[in-house]
């Protein structure tokens, strides 16, 4: 979390760049990837 005032434009830019780099390093959303894998699987239901 970052605490900034309106007069701290340089600090704002640095905090946004830091947050962007952290998100970029974390990679793709694992929950979203899990949903894609499930969607690719064929669902076979028993026929009665």
C-alpha positions, 0 to 999 in steps of 0.5 A: 500500500502506498500513501501519497499526496497530490504534490508527490507526482514522482513518488506516484510514478515510482509506486505505479511502476513498482506495482506493475513490476510485481504484477508482471513477475507474478505471472498469469492468474492461476485461477483463470488458467485452471478454468481454461483447463476445465473448459478444454476437458470434455464432460461425459455424463452418464446416460440413463 
